[in-house]
Structure formats: structure tokens, C-alpha cells
Amino acid sequence: MAVGVFDLFSVGIGPSSSHTVGPMRAAAVFAEELTGSGSLDKVAGLRVDLYGSLAATGHGHGTMTAILLGLEGFHPEKILPAEVEERLAAIAETGTLQLAGSVPLPYGVKDMVLRPLTVLPRHTNGMTFTVTDEAGETLHKATFFSVGGGFIVREGEEDAALKELDESKKELPLPFRTAAELLGRCQSKGLSIGEVMFVNELASRSEAEIREGLLHIYSVMEECVATSLKREGLLPGGLKVRRRAPDWHERLEKEDKDRDAKYWQEWVNLIALAVNEENASGGRVVTAPTNGAAGIIPAVLYYALHFAPGMDKATQEDRDDVVVKFLLTAGAIGVLYKEQASISGAEVGCQGEVGSASSMAAGALAEVMGGTPQQVENAAEIAMEHNLGLTCDPIGGLVQVPCIERNAIAAAKAINAAKMALWGDGTHRVSLDEVIVTMRETGRDMSSKYKETAMGGLAVNVVEC
């Protein structure tokens, strides 16, 4: 299917969309196939091979535990944090996995085969699942790739998936692949960028379903922040990173009771930190468009709802309208990155995650603040242009340092990009399409050690403990 707003914004668990959400989703698909094949009751053995970046940073990203949950039949968008803790504790205590929720197998994290130096041709985030019977004969085997943002592709079906994507786009009323095409649709139909996205979403959902779905997405973002603000102490994983969001929130509540505009950046920083601290804790977050960049769009949307001109007099319905317009516009820009480049840190570095999210947020903010399609495109271009070359080198393979602060920095950058674009008339020298292609080529040229492998940069130059 064509990439839609609900593909780019989906509910999952932390700490990583490509290393946690995608692998869990792939494992769940494999478990469902076993159930459907009728061979589930014959399974006597299980083997999971992880390749490339999944193997190199899997422990820090929760890849192995996510796969265990997926093999038990859990999906990332449905499982609750309490269920995560309950099932992982049970597997650790008994050493037994409930394959597809019904077949007990002695299996755990230590049984997975890690191949960090082996990169499969399709993508660095590769995984193979194999089940055998009592005689050791293979009953079912499948290889999947987690290609960023929780999206998965099955080996051997890449061409078919692309063909299906192309066919589904033909069914859209206003299809677009590039920013130039998107602006052309806006001009010919007299629509904003968010409205073009809305028309396309109507091809598969009703207006009420779209609105309800997007407001639900935002409610999960809000819930994520609220949960994070109640947590204190250190983040899990061994780096001993202290949670800052609760203390910052307490201080802001004392210093800025009336949401004074001079404190806008402190509030934006707080929201970004809160979301990404919750993500680092393995909590429930919205991929936006990835988990590693999950705090940027909620933080910039918070700015739009609390500090944009006129919002102090807005009704709840007005605020809901802003949320819907913001997410639709951000989704349209996200489509451009999925179509022309990548949102996977393991494929193009952090420019594909934080850079894409910053670009999406900048364009969305420009639109809800009254920008023309040209100004929106300019805002998105500015934000990505100044994230080009951003590496993905988290310390210890954990989505903590520099990831958490990086979201706050990128959120402020998105707001500044939107303001710069709105002070112009939409004309500018470098197009968004040119920047997206440059990001893709920069990622291709980037050394693999800077693409979510924990083999370069801060990951090796900072002592973990």
C-alpha cells in the first residue's frame, strides 16, 4: 500500500522503531504464518539469526527481547508496557518461550545467533527465523529486513512490495512522490499540503476515522509525556543517565505558571526530553517517524498549541484542528523521505531519523501558522539542510546519548526553520527534493561505523562506565 500518515505515525514501544518495533513485528508475522500453515504443533526447534546492525546494537536497543515477544504473538502497536514486563520476566524465569502463544519451547535471548559483521544485501537490519521438527527438518524459514520507522520487508518480496506500492499509489486521488509533484498538486487544486494528504487518506478512511485516528495518535504522545514526568532515577542500560524531565517540569511549573512566551524553548526541550526518556525506558511511544526521533514532532506540536499566535484564545475544537492539520502536513513530508531516501539510522545515519523528523515538524509548524505550500516546503528544506551528515553513534548502543538531547535540539531547529520560512515569500535557492536526494547520497557515502553499529564516534570515544 502507498505510505500513509498512519504508517508514519504508529503506536509502539521503545527504544527503537527499526531495532525494536520492526523486529517484533517481523517475529509476530512469522508466528502468524506458523499458525496459519498448520505446522505449529510439529515445531520442536527454533533458531533466530540477527545480522549487521541488529546484531551489533541489538542488546542496547532491546531487539532480542522484542523478538521474543513477537514470537509469542504480540504486536508492537497493541502490547502494553505491563505486558512487556510480565512476559519477559516469565521467559527469563522459566527459560521457556510460548511460540505463537501456545507452543512452549526452551528459548531465550542467549540462544539467538548474532552476526554483526555479516550484512545481507537488502539492508543492514536483517533477521532470519527458522523452525524445525523433531527430526531437525525445516518446517518454515523466513528472512525479514527492518527498514526504518517500524516498516518491515520480507526477503524475496522486495520487487513485489514496490510493485504493490506503485499500484496502490495509482488509486490515490492526488499521488505524489516528490516535493515538486506535491507543490504541483497544491497549485492545481488550490489546496494546502496537509489538505492534499487528507484527500489521499480519504481513499482508505472516512473523514471521521482520519480525525479520530490522528487525535488518538496525539493522545498517546501526551500520555507518553505524562508517564515520563512521573518516572525518576536512572534510565535502564548501565550508562547511569539521569532522567531530567521530572525535575525540569517541577521547575517550570514554579517559574512559568502562565506559559510566558519567553519560556517556549524550555517547554519544547522538556517535551522532547520526556518523550525520549520514556522511549529509552522501553515505554509506549509514537514512531514519528521513528522511535529514536519520537520527541521532535510532539515537542514542536506542543509549541504550536501553546505558543503560536492566537492559540491563547483557541477552543478545544480549534486545538484539535491544529493537531489534525499538523500531523497531516508532517505525514506528507514524511512520505517524501520514505519515497526518495530513508528514515533508517542504520541505512543513512541519524540524518534519516532526527533530520527527517525535524523537517516534517518544521513544515507542519509553518502550515498551521498560516504558511503557503511554498513556505512549508522551504521550512522542511531548511530543517533537513542543517541536519545533513548527522551520524548515528549512540554510546553503548543505547538510544540515550546523544539521542535524547538531540531530539530537543532538532525540535528547536525545526521551529527556527519554520519561522525563517514564514519571514520569506517561499522562494529559495535549494529545493526540498535536492536536499532529500543529498541526504540519501550522504548516507550512502557515510562509513558504516557511523550508522547505528556502535563502532564509531561517541560510541567508541566515550567510556561507558
C-alpha positions in Angstrom: 0.0 0.0 0.0 1.0 3.6 -0.5 2.7 5.1 2.6 0.1 7.0 4.6 0.0 9.1 7.7 -0.9 6.2 9.9 2.2 4.3 8.7 4.5 7.1 9.6 2.8 7.7 13.0 2.1 4.4 14.7 2.0 3.3 18.3 4.8 1.1 19.5 7.3 0.5 22.3 10.8 1.8 22.8 13.6 2.2 22.4 13.9 1.8 18.6 11.5 1.6 15.7 14.0 -0.2 13.5 15.6 -2.3 16.2 12.6 -3.0 18.5 9.3 -2.3 16.7 10.3 -3.7 13.3 11.9 -7.0 14.7 8.8 -7.5 17.0 6.5 -7.0 14.0 8.5 -9.4 11.8 8.6 -12.1 14.6 4.8 -11.7 15.0 4.2 -12.1 11.3 6.4 -15.3 11.4 4.4 -16.6 14.3 1.1 -16.0 12.5 2.4 -17.7 9.4 3.2 -20.8 11.5 -0.2 -20.8 13.0 -1.8 -20.5 9.6 0.3 -23.2 8.0 -0.9 -25.9 10.4 2.6 -26.9 11.3 2.8 -25.1 14.6 2.2 -28.3 16.7 5.1 -30.0 14.9 7.7 -27.4 15.9 10.5 -28.8 18.1 13.3 -26.3 17.5 13.7 -22.6 16.8 16.7 -20.6 15.5 16.9 -16.8 15.2 19.8 -15.2 13.3 20.5 -11.5 13.6 22.7 -9.7 11.1 24.5 -6.4 10.8 23.3 -3.5 12.9 20.6 -5.6 14.6 23.4 -7.9 15.9 25.8 -5.1 16.7 23.5 -3.0 18.8 20.6 -5.4 19.5 21.2 -5.6 23.2 21.1 -1.9 23.7 18.0 -1.5 21.5 16.0 -4.3 23.0 16.0 -6.2 19.8 16.3 -9.7 21.3 13.5 -9.2 23.9 11.3 -7.6 21.3 11.7 -10.7 19.0 10.8 -13.0 21.9 7.5 -11.0 22.4 6.8 -11.1 18.7 7.3 -14.8 18.5 4.8 -15.2 21.3 2.3 -13.3 19.1 2.4 -9.8 20.4 2.3 -6.8 18.1 4.1 -3.5 19.0 1.0 -1.3 18.4 -1.1 -3.4 20.8 1.1 -4.6 23.6 1.1 -2.6 26.8 4.2 -1.9 29.0 2.8 -4.0 31.8 2.5 -7.0 29.4 6.1 -6.5 28.2 7.4 -6.7 31.8 5.2 -9.6 32.7 6.1 -11.8 29.7 9.8 -11.0 29.7 10.0 -11.8 33.4 8.3 -15.1 32.8 10.6 -16.1 29.9 13.7 -15.1 31.9 12.4 -17.1 35.0 11.3 -20.3 33.1 13.7 -20.2 30.1 10.6 -21.0 28.0 9.0 -19.2 25.1 5.4 -19.7 24.2 5.7 -19.8 20.4 2.6 -18.2 18.8 1.2 -18.1 22.3 0.7 -21.8 22.5 3.8 -24.0 22.0 6.3 -24.0 24.8 9.9 -24.0 23.6 13.1 -23.7 25.7 14.4 -20.5 24.2 15.8 -17.1 25.3 17.9 -14.1 24.4 21.2 -16.1 24.9 20.0 -18.6 22.2 20.0 -16.1 19.4 22.8 -16.2 16.8 24.5 -12.8 16.4 26.3 -12.0 13.1 27.3 -8.3 13.4 29.9 -8.5 10.6 27.5 -10.1 8.1 25.3 -7.6 6.2 22.7 -9.1 4.0 22.3 -7.4 0.5 19.0 -5.8 1.1 19.6 -4.0 4.4 21.8 -4.0 7.4 18.9 -4.8 9.7 18.4 -8.4 8.7 16.9 -11.3 10.6 16.1 -14.9 9.8 13.6 -17.2 11.7 13.8 -20.9 11.3 11.7 -23.7 12.9 12.4 -27.4 12.7 10.6 -30.6 13.7 11.9 -33.4 16.0 13.9 -34.9 13.1 15.6 -31.5 12.5 13.8 -30.9 9.2 12.9 -27.3 8.4 9.2 -26.6 8.7 9.3 -22.9 8.0 12.0 -20.3 7.4 11.8 -16.6 6.6 14.1 -13.6 6.4 12.9 -10.1 7.1 14.5 -6.6 7.0 13.6 -3.8 9.4 14.0 -0.8 7.1 13.2 2.1 9.5 10.2 3.5 11.3 8.9 0.0 12.1 8.5 -0.9 8.4 9.5 -4.4 7.5 10.2 -6.1 4.1 10.4 -9.8 3.5 13.3 -11.2 1.6 12.3 -12.2 -2.0 9.3 -9.9 -1.9 11.1 -6.6 -2.3 10.1 -6.2 -6.0 6.6 -7.3 -5.3 6.3 -4.8 -2.5 7.5 -2.0 -4.8 5.1 -3.0 -7.5 2.2 -3.1 -4.9 3.2 0.3 -3.7 3.2 1.7 -7.2 -0.2 0.2 -8.0 -1.7 1.5 -4.8 -0.4 5.0 -5.5 -2.3 4.9 -8.8 -5.5 4.6 -6.7 -4.8 7.8 -4.8 -6.7 10.9 -5.9 -3.6 13.1 -5.7 -0.5 10.8 -5.7 3.0 12.4 -5.3 6.5 11.1 -4.8 8.5 14.4 -4.9 8.1 17.8 -3.3 7.8 19.2 -6.8 4.8 16.9 -7.5 3.3 17.8 -4.2 3.5 21.5 -4.8 2.0 20.9 -8.2 -1.0 19.2 -6.7 -1.4 22.1 -4.3 -1.3 24.6 -7.1 -3.6 22.8 -9.5 -6.2 22.0 -6.8 -5.9 25.1 -4.6 -5.1 23.0 -1.6 -2.5 23.2 1.2 0.0 20.4 1.7 -2.0 19.0 4.6 -5.2 19.1 2.6 -3.6 17.1 -0.3 -2.6 14.4 2.3 -6.1 14.5 3.7 -7.7 13.9 0.3 -5.4 10.9 -0.2 -6.2 9.5 3.2 -9.9 9.7 2.3 -9.2 6.9 -0.2 -9.0 4.4 2.6 -10.7 6.0 5.6 -13.7 8.3 6.3 -13.2 11.9 7.5 -14.3 10.9 11.0 -11.9 8.0 11.1 -8.9 10.1 10.0 -9.7 12.8 12.6 -10.3 10.3 15.3 -7.1 8.3 14.4 -4.9 11.4 14.4 -6.3 12.7 17.7 -5.7 9.3 19.2 -2.1 9.4 18.0 -1.7 12.8 19.7 -3.3 11.4 22.9 -0.7 8.7 23.0 2.0 11.3 22.7 0.5 13.2 25.6 0.2 10.1 27.6 3.8 9.3 26.9 4.9 12.7 28.3 2.7 12.3 31.4 4.1 8.9 32.1 7.6 10.1 31.7 7.2 13.0 34.1 6.2 10.6 36.9 9.4 8.5 36.5 12.5 9.4 38.4 16.0 8.0 38.8 18.3 6.5 36.2 17.5 5.2 32.7 18.0 1.5 32.3 21.0 0.0 30.5 24.1 0.7 32.5 25.1 4.2 31.3 23.6 5.7 34.5 21.9 8.5 32.6 19.7 10.5 35.0 16.2 11.3 34.0 15.8 15.1 33.8 12.2 15.6 32.7 10.5 15.3 36.1 12.9 17.9 37.7 12.7 20.2 34.8 8.9 20.0 34.8 8.7 20.8 38.5 11.0 23.8 38.0 9.0 25.1 35.0 5.7 24.8 36.9 7.2 27.1 39.6 8.9 29.6 37.3 6.3 29.7 34.5 2.8 29.2 35.8 1.2 31.2 32.9 3.1 29.9 29.9 5.1 33.0 29.3 6.4 33.1 25.7 9.9 33.7 27.0 9.9 30.1 28.2 8.9 28.5 25.0 12.2 26.7 24.4 12.3 25.3 27.9 8.9 23.7 27.4 9.9 22.4 24.0 13.1 20.9 25.5 11.0 19.4 28.2 8.5 17.6 25.9 11.3 16.3 23.7 13.3 15.0 26.7 10.3 13.5 28.3 9.3 11.5 25.2 12.7 10.2 24.6 13.4 9.3 28.2 10.2 7.2 28.0 11.4 5.7 24.8 14.7 4.9 26.3 12.8 3.1 29.1 11.1 0.9 26.6 7.8 2.7 27.2 4.8 3.3 24.9 5.6 5.9 22.2 4.5 7.0 18.8 7.0 6.4 16.0 7.3 9.9 14.5 8.6 8.8 12.0 11.0 6.6 14.2 11.4 5.9 17.9 14.9 7.5 18.0 13.3 10.8 16.8 10.0 10.4 18.6 10.3 13.5 20.7 10.6 16.1 17.9 7.2 16.2 16.5 5.3 16.1 19.8 7.6 19.0 21.1 7.0 21.2 18.0 3.3 20.4 18.1 3.3 21.5 21.8 4.8 24.8 20.7 2.1 25.2 18.0 -0.7 24.5 20.6 0.7 26.7 23.3 2.9 29.4 21.8 1.8 30.1 18.3 -0.1 33.4 17.8 -3.8 33.2 18.7 -3.6 29.8 20.5 -4.2 31.5 23.9 -7.8 32.1 22.8 -8.3 28.8 20.9 -11.2 26.5 21.8 -10.7 22.7 22.2 -12.1 22.2 18.7 -9.6 24.7 17.3 -6.8 22.9 19.1 -8.0 19.6 17.6 -8.0 21.1 14.2 -4.4 22.2 14.7 -3.4 18.7 15.7 -5.0 17.1 12.7 -3.6 19.7 10.2 -0.1 19.5 11.8 0.1 15.6 11.6 -1.3 15.5 8.1 1.3 18.0 6.8 4.1 16.3 8.7 2.9 13.0 7.2 3.0 14.4 3.6 6.6 15.5 4.1 7.4 12.1 5.7 6.2 10.4 2.5 8.8 12.3 0.5 11.6 10.9 2.7 10.2 7.3 2.5 9.8 7.6 -1.3 13.1 9.2 -2.1 15.5 8.3 0.6 15.3 6.5 4.0 14.3 7.1 7.6 16.5 4.4 8.9 19.5 5.3 11.0 21.2 2.0 10.2 20.9 2.9 6.5 21.7 6.6 6.3 22.7 7.7 9.8 20.8 9.9 12.2 20.1 12.5 9.4 17.4 10.0 8.3 15.8 9.9 11.7 16.2 13.1 13.5 16.7 15.0 10.3 13.5 13.7 8.7 11.5 14.4 11.9 12.9 17.9 12.2 12.0 18.5 8.5 8.5 17.1 9.0 7.9 19.2 12.1 9.2 22.4 10.5 6.9 22.1 7.5 3.9 21.2 9.7 4.5 24.2 12.0 4.8 26.5 9.0 1.4 25.3 7.7 -0.5 25.6 11.0 1.0 29.1 11.4 -0.5 30.1 8.0 2.3 29.4 5.6 1.8 28.8 1.9 2.7 25.5 0.4 6.0 27.1 -0.9 6.8 28.4 2.6 6.0 24.9 4.1 8.4 23.3 1.6 11.0 25.9 2.4 10.7 25.2 6.1 11.1 21.5 5.6 14.1 22.1 3.4 15.9 24.4 5.9 15.5 21.9 8.7 16.9 19.0 6.7 19.7 21.1 5.1 21.1 21.7 8.6 20.9 18.1 9.7 22.8 16.7 6.7 25.6 14.4 7.7 24.3 13.7 11.2 25.7 10.4 12.4 24.1 7.6 14.4 26.7 6.6 17.1 24.8 6.0 20.4 27.0 5.2 23.3 26.6 1.5 24.3 24.2 1.0 21.5 21.5 2.6 23.8 19.1 5.2 22.5 20.2 7.7 25.2 23.4 9.6 24.5 23.3 11.7 22.3 19.8 10.7 21.1 17.7 12.3 23.9 19.2 15.8 23.8 19.4 15.6 20.0 15.6 15.5 19.8 15.4 18.7 21.8 18.0 20.4 19.7 16.3 19.3 16.5 12.9 20.5 17.7 14.2 24.0 18.3 15.9 23.8 14.9 12.5 22.9 13.3 10.8 25.9 15.0 13.5 28.2 13.8 13.3 26.8 10.3 9.6 27.4 10.2 10.0 31.0 11.4 12.7 31.7 8.8 10.5 30.3 6.0 7.5 32.4 7.2 9.6 35.5 7.0 10.2 34.8 3.4 7.9 34.5 0.4 8.5 30.8 -0.3 11.2 31.4 -3.0 14.6 29.9 -2.2 17.7 28.6 -3.9 17.8 24.9 -2.8 14.7 22.7 -3.1 13.5 20.1 -0.6 13.9 17.4 -3.3 17.5 18.3 -3.8 18.1 18.1 0.0 16.4 14.8 0.3 18.5 13.3 -2.5 21.6 14.8 -0.9 20.7 13.2 2.4 20.3 9.8 0.6 23.6 10.1 -1.1 25.4 11.3 2.0 24.0 8.3 3.8 25.3 6.0 1.1 28.8 7.6 1.4 28.8 7.5 5.2 31.1 4.9 6.8 29.1 2.0 8.3 30.6 2.7 11.7 28.5 5.9 11.9 25.3 4.1 11.0 23.9 2.6 14.2 26.6 0.0 14.7 28.2 1.4 17.9 31.6 1.0 16.2 32.5 4.7 15.8 32.1 8.2 17.0 30.8 8.7 20.6 30.1 5.0 20.8 33.9 4.3 21.0 35.3 7.6 22.2 33.3 7.8 25.4 33.9 5.4 28.2 30.6 3.7 29.1 31.0 3.4 32.8 
